[in-house]
Amino acid sequence: MAELTRSNIGFLLAKASQRWNELLYAGFCEEGHPQVRPSFGAVLVPLFEEDGLRLGELARRARLSKQTMTTMIRLVAKAKLVTTRPDPEDGRATCVFLTAQARRFQPAAEKVLARLERQAVQIDGRESLDQLRGWLRQFAEI
């Protein structure tokens, strides 16, 4: 039975995620992008992989409900990082696109993430980090 202590895997995952986001945001600020919140990654990362996704597909890839994704898109659009347009193939659907400002932010985000990954490798090596990445992918699919 899992004990309710600070060694509990859920508590550790939450605290590690919280710390990662704190370091990520500090890095974004250092790079001159204080308007970008770590939570925006749910919208931006899938769009950096493939721009112009339908809102529903974006929600699926981010593992969020459409309702939550709609709220996130409003926040990210307010920061001028995405814009929406009706889908030309289905006027009822909405497509989400990165703005020029988001494209300018991408290299800074990649720089910050690379620095964080180097710090993570220093904890226990590349092999351990790769194993953790694999475990997290699998756990996210449960």
N, C-alpha and C positions, 0 to 999 in steps of 0.2 A: 504494500500500500504506500502511495506517495504521501510523504509528510508535508504539512503546511509550514515550510520553513523557507528561508531565503535560498536554500539549495534546490528548491523545487524547480523543475525544468521550465515550467511556464513563467515563473517569476524571473528566472535567469534570462529567458528569451526576451521578455518584456524589457528588462533593465538593459540588456545588450542592445536592443533595438532603440531604446530611448537614448543611450549614450552615442550610438552610431549617428542618430539624427542630430544630436547636439553638435557633434564634431562636423557633420555634413553642413549644417547651417552656418557654423563658424567659418568653415572654408568658403562657403558661398559669399558670406559677408566680406571676407578677406579678398576675394576675387572681384568685388564690386557688384554683387547681385543680392543685396539684402531682401529684395522683394520675393525671392524664390524660397519657398518653404519646403522642407524635406517631404512633406505629404504630397506635394505636387508631382512627385515621382510616379505616383499611380497613373497620372495622365501623361506625363512627359516621356517616361521610359518607353512605353509601347509606341508612342508616336515617333520617337527617335529611331525606333526599329522600322516602323512603317507609317509614314505620314498619311493623313486623309482617311483614317478609319471611321467607320460608322460608330455612333455612340454605343450601340449595343455590343459591337465587337470589341471596342475599347474597354467597356465594362467587363466583358468576359476575360480578356487578357489580363486585366488588373485584378480580377477576382473580386469585383465589387458589384453591388446591385446597380441597375440602370438609374434608379433614383439617387443613390449616393454619387454615382459618376456624374450625373447632371449637376449636382451641387458642386462637385469638385471642378467641373469644367467652368462653371460660373466664376469660381475663385481664381482659377488659373487665367481665365480670360480677363478678369479685372486687373491682374498683374501684367497684362498685355503679352502673354506667352502663347496663347492659342486663339483661334477664331473658329466660328462654326458657319457652315453653309448647308443648304438643303442638298441632299444626295441627288445628283442629276438623273440617276436611274430609278429613284423612288422618292418622290417629293415629300413623303411622310417621314422619311428617315433624315437624320442629321449627320453630317460628316464633320470631323474635327481636324483642324490643320494647325501646324506650328507657325508662328509668326517669325519675321526676320529677327526680332529680339530673342526669341527662343533659340534660333540658330546661332546667334552670337553667344548665348549662354552655354551652349553645348560643349565647346572646348574647355571652358572653365569648370563645368561639372565633371568632365572626364578627368581633368587635372586633379580636382579635389578627391574624386573616387580613387584614382590611382595612388594618391598619397595615403589615403585611408587603408587601401589594400596592402600597401607596403608595411604600414604599421601592424596590420593584422598578421602578415607573414612573419614579422619579427616575434610574435608571441610564441608560435610553436612550429614555424616552418610552412613551406608551400604545400607539402603533402597533407598536413593536418587541415590547412585552410581548404584545400580541394575536397577533402573528405567531409568537412563541415558543409561546404556548398552543396555537395551531393545529398547529404542528410537533410538539409533544409528544403531542397527541391522535393525530395520524397515526402517529407513531413507535410509540406504544403499541399500535397495531393491526397492526403488521408481524408 
